Amino acid sequence: MKRRLGLVAGAAAVAALAVAAAVPVLAQQAPTRAGTAAPAVPQVARPIDVEVFAQAPLISGLQLVDDGRKIIGLARVPGKTDELGVAVWDMNNLEAGPRITPPRNNIRFQGVSFLDGDRFAIFANTPWTGNIGGCGGEGEQVGSTATWIFQDYVTNFEMQEFDQPLRPRVRNDDIQRCINLSTNTSVLNRLPFEDDVVLVATLNERLESIAARYNVRTEQLTEVMSLAGSWGHGLWNGRTALPMLRERIRTESDGSNTFVTELRNPQSGQFEAQPALDNPVRERNTIDVVGFDEESGKYYVVTDRFSDLARVYMYDPITKKFDAEPAFAHPRYSATGVVLGSGREDFGRLLGFTYGAAVGEVFWVDPVRRNIQQALERALPGRQVTLSSVQDGGNRVLVRSESSRHPPAWHLLLNQRELKLLGPERIVDPNTLGETRLEFFTARDGKRVPSFVTLPAGWTPEQGRLPAIVVPHGGPWARDDAGWDFSGWVQYFASRGFAVVQPQYRGTPGFGRALWLAGDREWGKAMQDDKDDSVLDLVNRGIVDRNRIAMHGYSYGGYAAFAAAVRPNGPNAGPFRCAIAGAGVANLERIQNELFGASRIQREFQGDTVFGLDPQEQVRNTNIPLLIYTGDRDVRVPPFHSRDFYRAASAAGKNVELLMLRDMGHQGNLWFPDHFRQLLPRIESFIKNECGIQPGPIRG
């Protein structure tokens, strides 16, 4: 089905997207970046305007297509500061900027993915309200749900028409509704040895998940295999378009469950059981098969079975054994995966290993990429440099750079010597921003816990102690990093004279198995102590004023803010003058019942870990001002959590406020410009007025 989404707009109106002149990168005295001098000494922080975060990014999500003729991505629509369009750059005329196609009919573009030839997919969301019924997914099974549904389109570089060939079209309205609600199309493998064909995951007309070949020329979708049933498939082979592994859950005689993995034997081509990869659900080990080495016939496996930090091991599917020593291990951080060649020339070749440090890092094995990485880090000092796409033997490289002080920017490296700045995603003076650092503090029970700390630019201890905002991450099985914070929560408040603290409290993955498991059954208890102790460490170091501390959390972090508000007074009382709870879990019992009650596997894997303080039961103990906010289209943590807590607290005469944000979903890609404009200034006002916390350092 084809539909027009808008006319192609010329990019001349988007002056910020003009390509900067190329500068030499690999010269001995390489400049720091195109058109700039060496970084200046950080200036005193000055408040960042909310529009820096509210407006749509100038560009984002760029991809260099395989033949090197085009760059595709998203870009701000000319004259529309809040709207993203689909953008195409012509490599032969980069200075002209991109051609941009705006969306229509409430569609919000979220990203693009190159397919083959001149075709690429566009992913978008559309607001929807109705009865989900038996279609699955998140939302109310009875009654009406306000949510966002996923959309996918396919177009070519001219972008005159968009169609939806990756999902079936049926005559039955109920089935079509389920298809629209349930489809989450993705590209499984680009199949480098087949012209015009890619492998995608989608649904068929029977609402079954399938893997299918999509021919970009004929627009024909051909089912390869069903992904429904007891086996889950992954690690698709770019030569054969077949999965290299399959996984299922086996119920043991004692009623417990085990994740079971079978691998394709490279000699016979058949799947075979791999007992060494069996992973009891309750043990929660990381055992991720992340790649296949054609030369040795072994698989790359990321696991923490043999150490606290995850490492990469080679695993032999024939002998059914791990190698004695890891192929890659970092002394301080967990490994996360491997980088393998995906083109015809380097298919399957080991290029590097990835690991999670303060930001995600790559240890390059490939000398070409290693040399390019090192040269770019010299040219762009203080920034994380990501080689987004490497083509033509390294002579054409799409580069993304960022740091806590530098919004993401996109560059093009040509012939390993000339670096062109395609443009930043946002414009802000980095010299007025504070640097986010990974630090460690000692919790009250002696545990060493990581934390990210951002101080205002130019602050010195002589100026006096700072107010602080503790921002616990969501999840809780997630983690922060020291990169650019798109939400604005870090730099918006650091630029206003606050220390911003992001504790990686126990229950956080990525910093070792012991820290992760230490969060089990500690919601509102030891997990909450870590949040208190992270900022009290800065108090003890003379950085933070003990009497000017607030908490702002979202999702699980919103739960932490609820918990901070109801924790009893006395020796275990938190240090907070007030709290802001965004899309927070307030009712622990309902989360346990709704998220884990229906799934025995989820209950065994995570359900027993979610125990501790229930804010809804303790609502009458609310003892600090509390600002609550949530989105009316949030189906991950439904608004009833915020509403019910607010109503009960208000009835008890507590100082609480509820802010309901229209059309906001839970995930960050469902936060839109008006949400930032409403939220950031309101939090700032709440902290100043209701909490009585004034920004900036105070001596004494």
N, C-alpha and C positions, 0 to 999 in steps of 0.2 A: 504494500500500500504506500503510495507516494503522497507527500504533502509538502507544500511550500511553507518555510518557516521565516522567510524574510529575504529582502534583496541584499546583494553583496555591496557593502559600503567600502568606499575607498579609505585607505589608512592614512592619507595625508593629514587628516584632522587630528590624528593621534601623535602629536609631536614627540611625546615622551618615548615612542617606540622607534625613533630614528636610530640607525645603527651607527655607533661611534667608529671613528677611524681605527684601523688595525694598528697594533703596536707589536714589536718583536717580543717574544716570550722567552726564547731560549738563548737570548744574548746574555753576555756576562753581567751587564748592569741592567737587568730587566726592570722596567717600571712596575709599580705596584698594581696598576690597572689602567685601562684605557683612559687617557685624558685627565689623570689625577696625579697629584704628588704623593709622597710618602705620608702615612697616617700621622695626623697631628696628635698632640697630647690631648686626652679627653678634656672637654670643657665642663663647666658646672652644668648639671642637668637642668633642662627647662622642659616644662610640660609638653608632651606630644599631643597634638590635636586629635580628637577622637576620629576625625575623618581619615587619618592615616590608616586606621584599622577598619573603618566602616565601609569605605568605598571599595568597589570591586578591584581586584589587582589589575595592574596595567597589562601584565601577561602572566600566564601560568601554564604548567603541564606541557611544556614543549617536547616535541619528538622530531628527530631527524629521520626522514623516511629512507628506506634501504638504498634506493638508487641515488640518494644525495641530491635530488633535484629540488626538494621542498622541505620546509619545516612546518609542522602543524601544531596547533595548541589552542589555547583560549586567550582572548584579549578583551580589554574593556571596549565596549561599543562607543564609538565617537559621539560625544554629546550626552552620553548616559553614564554618569559616574557610578551607578549601582548595578550595571548590567554587563554580563559577560557574553561575548559572541565567539563563534568558532573562527579561528584565524589560520590563514595559509600564507607563508612567506615563499617567494620565489628565490632560490639560491643565486640565480643569475642577476637578480635585481633587489638585493637585500635593502638597499638604501631607500627604496620606495615604501618599505614597511609592509605589513600584512594586509590582505584583503579580509574583511571581517563581516561575518553574517550574523545578525542579531537573532535572538529567539522570538517566538510568538506564543500567544495563548497560554500564559502562565508557566511556560516551560523554563526551567533553570538548567543551563548547561553546567555539567560537572567535570567533564574530561573527554579526552579523545584517545583512540588506540588505532594505530596504523594496521591495516590488514595486509593488502598486497596490491601490486599494480598501482592504480591511482585511487584506490578505495580505502576509506578509513571509517571507523565506527565512532559515533558520538554518544556519550552517556549523559543522561539528564534525569531530572526529577520533576514531577508534576503534583500539585496538591490534589488530594482526593478525600472525600468524606462519604462514607457509606457503610453497608453491612458486609464485613469480611466473611461472615458465615464459616463455611468449612474450608476456606481457601488456604488456611495456614498462615504463617507469618505472625508478626507481632501485632497485637491489637485485641479489641474485644470480640469474642466469638458470638456474643449476644448483644444486640443493639448496634449503634452506629459508632464508627471510629474515624477520627480526623487524623490523617497521616499523609505521607508523601509516597508516591509510587515511582518505581524505577522505569525509565524509558531508554530504549536504544535505537539509534538511527544509523543508516549507512549512506554515505555520499561520496562524491569525488572532489577533486581539487577545485572545480568550478563552483561547487556548493549551490547549484541552482535548485536541486530537488533533493529531499530527504525521504528515504523509505525505511521500512522495518522488515527486512527479509529474514532476520535472525529469530523471529518468533512466529509461531503458527497463527493463522487467522481462521476462525471457525464461525459457523452460523449461530451456534448456541450462545446466547448472551451470558448465561451463568458461567459457562466454561471460559468464554473470552474474558470475563471479569476476573476469574481465577488466574488465567494466564497473565493478565496485566498486573495483578497483585503479586504473583509469585515469581515471575521471570526475573532472573538476575544474570543476564548474559555476560559471559566473559570469554576472552581469547585464551584457550588452553595452550596452543602451540602455533607458531607462525609457519611451521613445515618448510624449512629453507630449501629442501630439495624438490619441492613441487611448486611449479609456477601457478599463480592465480588461485591457490587453495590454502585456506587456513582451517585450523581445528578450533571449534567453539563449544562452549557449554551453554545449553539452553533448555527449553521445554518442548515436548511434542504435544499434539492435540489431546493426548490422554493424560496430560499434566504430569508426565514422568520426566525427570531430569535425564538428559541425553548428552552424549558427545556427538558432534556432527561436523562433517566437512562443509565448508561454505565456499562456493566458487564465486569469486568477485566479478567475473565476466558474465556468467550466465545467471547469477543470483540464485543458483540452485543450492538448497540445503539438504544434505544427504546424511541420514542418521548412521552413525558408526556403531554405537553400542549404547545400551541403557546404563545410566548411572544410578538407577533406583535399585532397591533391594538391600540385602544385608552387607554387600561389599561396597566400600568406597574406593575410588580409584584416584591415582595421582601420579606425578612425575611422568609426563607424556613424552614419548620418544619422537623427536623431530624427523627421524627417517621413516618410521613405520606408522606414525599416527596412532600408536597403541600405548596403553599405560604400562609403566615398568613396575608398578607396585599396586597392590590392593590391600585394603585393611577392613577388618570387621571386629566385632566385639564377641567374645566367647564367654558364656556363663559357666563358671566352675561348679563342682559338686557341692561346695559350701555356700553357693549363692552369690559369691563375689564375681566380678567381671574382669576380663583381661583384654586389652587392645592386642590384636593379632595382625601381623604383617606378613604377606607373602610377596616374594620378589620374583621377577621374571628371570629364569636361568638363561644367561646369554648364549649358552651352547644349544640347549634344547628349545628355547623359546617359550617354555611352559612356566606357569607360576608354581613356586614351591614354597612350602612352609619354612619359616625361619624361627625356630624356637628361641634363638639368642636375642631376637627382637621382641619377644613377648613382653608386654608391659602391663602389669596389674594396675587397674584403674586407681585403686587407693594409694599406690606408691607414688603416683604422679611424677615419674621420671620423664625427662625430655628425651625422646628417641625419634628424631626426625630424619627421614631419608631424603636428602636434598640434591642428589646428583648421581650420575652414572659415568664411570670411566671406561670408555670403549676399549682402550689398550689393555688394561689389566682385567677387565670383566668384573671389577669391584664397584661397590656403591659407596658414596660419601654419606656418612651418618653423623648428625650433630646429637651429642648425648651428654648428660651429666651423671650417667650411671656409675662412672668410675672416679668422679671428682666432684667437688662442690661447684666449680665453674664448668659450663658446657665446653666440650672440645669436639673437633672434627676427627672422626676415625674412618679408616677404610674398612669395609665389610665385604667378605667373600661369600657370595650366595651359594657357592658349591660346597666349600668346607663348612659353611655356616658359622664362621668365626670372625671376630674383630681382629684387626692387627694388634700386636702387642703394644705398640706406641702410637700416639695420636699423629695424624697427618698435620694438624695445626692445633696449637694451644697457646693462649695468651696468659701471661702470669697474673694479670689483674682483672681481666674482663672475660665474659663468656663469649665463645664463638657463636655465630648465628647462621652461617651458611657458606656456600662456595659460589664463585663466579665462573661459569663455563661458557666457552664460545658457542654462539647460536647461529652463526652464518655458515655458508658452504665452505669457506676457506678455513675456519678455525673451529668447526663444529665439535663440541664435546671436549675441547682442549681446556685444561685447567688454567685459568687466568689469575685467580686470586681467592682469598678467604675473607669473609666478613666477620666483624665482631662489634659488640656494643660497648663503646667507651663513653666518654662524656657526650659524644655524638657517634653515630654509626660510622665505622671506619672500614677500609679495605686494605688488606695486606696483599699487594700485587706480586704474583709470581711471574707474570708476563713482563719482560724487561721494557717493552715499548710503553705499556701503560704505566709502569712504575716511573719511568723517566718523565713521561708527560705529567703525571700526578705531582712529582716533585717540582717540576718547572712551574706548574700552575700555582702551587702553594707558595713558591717564591714570588710569583707575580701578583698573587692575591693574598697577602699575609693576613693571618688572623682569621681566616675563613675556612670553613669546611668546603672542600672542592669535590664535586661528584662528577665522574665521567659518565654522563647520561647515555651517550651513544658514541661509539668509536667505529669509524668506517675508513675504508681505503688505506688499511695498514697504519692507521693513526694519523693520516693526513687530513682527516675531516672529523672533528670531535665536537659534539654538543656538550657544553659544560654548565653545570649549575653550581652556584656558590652562595653561601650564607654564613651567618654567625648570629649570636645573640644581639650583636650591634649592627648587623648588616641584613636587611631584608633579602630574601632570595633574589638572585639576579641570574640572567642567562647570557652565556657567551658562546662564541663559535671560534674554535682554534683551527686554523688552516695551515697545512704543510708543516705542522709542528713548530711554527715560528710566529704566525700572525694571530693575535687575539682580538676578536671583534666583540664589543659589548652589544648584545641584542637589546638589552634593557633590563631594568629592575622590576620586580613585582610591585614594589611600593617605594616611595621616595621619602627619605628621612635622613637627617644628618647623623651619621654613626658616631661622630665625636661627642654628641650630647647624650649618648646612651650608655648605660652601665653594662659591664661584661658579666655574663653568667658563668660562675665557676662551680666545679664539682668539688665538694668538701666532704669531710666525715666528722660526725660528732659521736660522743659516747653517751648512750642512753642511760637512764637511772639504774638499770640492771647490769650495766657494763658492756652491753652489746654495741659494736661499732656499726653505725648506720650512715649511709651516704645521704647527701642533701645538695641541692643546687641553690646557690645564693647569688642574688643580683643586688648590687648596691648602686646608688645614684652615681652618675658620672661626676668625677671631680671631687667626690666626698673624701674628707680626711678626718681622722679621729679628733683633731683639734677643733673641728666645727661643732662637735657635740654628738650626742646619741641620736639615733634615728628611730622613727616609728617603723613598725614592721607589719607585713601581711603574710600570713602563712597560707600557702596555696597547695593543699594536698591533691595529688592527681586522682583521676577516676580509675575505674577498673573493678576492684583494686589490683587485678592482675594486669597491670600496665606499668609504664615507667615514663619519666620525663627525660629530656636531654638538654644540652646546652646550646641548641640551635635557636633559630628565630621562632618566637612565640606568636603564631598567627592570631590567637585570641585577643592579644593586647593586654592580658592580665599582668604580665611581667613588666614590660617596658612602660606601659601607660602609667603604672603606679611608681615604678622606680624613677621615672622622669619627674614625678611629683614629690620626690624626697622620701620615699619609703624604701626600706630593705624588704625585698621579696624573697621568701624562703619556700622552697619546694622539697619537702622531706621525702626521701624514698624509703618510707616506713616499712617495717616488717610486713610481709605479704606482697612486696614488690618483686616481680621477676626481673631477671637480667643482671642481677648483682650476686648471683650464687644461690644454690638450692636452699642453703640453711636460712638465709634471710627470707626467701619466699615462703617456706613452710612455717616459719616462726609466726606468721600471721593467722594461722588456723585457729578459729574459735576465739579470736582476740579482737573482734570488732568492738570499738569503744573502750577497749581495755589497753593492752600493751601496744596495739597499733596506734591508739589515740595518745598514749604516753609519748610515743616517738614524735608525734607532731608537736606536742608541748616542748619536749626536750630539744628539738631542733632549733627553736627560737630562743629557748633559755640558754643554750650554748652561746648564742650571739650576745645575749644579755651579759653573761659572765665574761665575755671577751671585751666588753665595753663598747659594743657596736650599737646595740638596740636598747631603747628605753623600755624598762619593764612595765611601765604604766600606759604604753601606747601600742598595743598589739591587737590585731584583728585576724580573723580567719575567713578565707573565701574559698570554697570548694565546689566542684561540679560533679554530678553523678555520684560515684562512691565518695568523692570529695565533698559533695553536698551532704551525704550521710555524716561525714566527719564534722561538718559545720553544725548539723543538728546535734550531734553528740557533744560537741564543745559547749553548746548552749544549755544542755540539760545535765551535764556532769555535776555531781554534787559539790557543794562548797566543802572546804576543809583541806587536808593535806594533799588530796589528789585533784583539787580544782585546777582547771587550766588557767593559763595566763592571759586570757582573751577578754577584751573590753566589749566585743561584739562579734557577730558572725554573719556571714552571707552564705546561704545554702542554695545552690543552683541545681535544679533537676535532681534533688537529693532523694535517696532512699530514707524514708522516715519510719516505715512499718516493716520491721525485719521479719515478722511472722508471715506477712503476705508475700514478701519476696521469696521466702523459703518455700511456701506452698505453691506459688504461681510459676516460679522459674525452675524449681527443682522437684516439686511434688509429682509432676506428670511424667518425668523422665527418670527412670531408675539409674541410668548411666550418669546423667548430670548430677543427680542426687549423691551418687557414690563419689563422683569426681570432685565436686565442689560444694554440694549442699551441706555436708557436715562441717565445712570450714566456716560457714556464715552463722556464727553464734556470738552473742555478747550483748551489749547494751542496745535496747530497743527504744529509740527516741519517742515513738508514739506512746509507749507505756509510761515514759518519764516526762511527758509534756508539761505537767504541772511544776516540774523542777526547773523550767526555763528561767535562767537567772541573769541573762545579758540580752541587750537588744538584738533582734534577729530579722534580717531581710531575707525573704524567701522569693525565689523566682523560678519559673518553669515555662516551657513552651506548650501551647495548646495542641500541637500535633506530635507530642512526644509519646511514642509507644514503647520505648525501651524502659524508661522509668515514668509510668503514667502520671498525669497531673494530680491524681487523687492523693499521692503521697504528700505533696506540698499543700493541697487544699485541706486535707483532713487535719494535718498538724496545725495549720494556721487557724482553722476554726476552733480547735480545742484550746490552743494557746490564747486566742482572743477571748474565748469564753472564760478563761481563767484569769483574765486581766493582764496578760503578759504583753511586753513591748515587741510586737511582731508586725510585719508588713508583708503582703503578698503581691508580687508583680507577675501577671500572666502575659506572656509575649505571644502575640498573634502569629500564627503560621510557622512558629519555630519548632523544628524537630529536635531529636536528641544529639545526633552526631554533628560534628563541626561543619560538615558540608551542607547542613540544613540550618545554619545560622546565616542570616542575610543582613545587609547594611543597616536597616532600621533597628535590628536587634542590638547591634553594637551601639548605635546612637542612643538608644533608650537605656541600655544596661550600664555601660562604663561610667557615664556621668552620674547615674543614680547611685551606683556603688560608692563613687567618690563623695557624693553629697551625704550619703548615709554614714560613712565613716567619719566625716567631719562633724556632722550635726547630731545625729542620734548617738554616735559612739563618743563624741567629744575628742576625737584624735586629730590633732592638727599635723599637717605634713611638715617635712623638713627637720633638720637637726636642731637639738636644743642642748645647750651646755648645762652641765651640772648633773 
